[in-house]
Amino acid sequence: MKGSNNRHKLNQRIARLHQQISDTRKDWHFKLAHHLCDQG
């Protein structure tokens, strides 16, 4: 494996952040769609 332990940990941390952002956006879209369907 290339790189140090700290580099590996940092990559995992960044990947987790990207996943959280992705989940937040997905959640927002689901909530918006649900809200729009309730109005109709």
Sequence and secondary structure as in RCSB ss.txt:
>XXXX:A:sequence
MKGSNNRHKLNQRIARLHQQISDTRKDWHFKLAHHLCDQG
>XXXX:A:secstr
  S HHHHHHHHHHHHHHHHHHHHHHHHHHHHHHHHHHH 
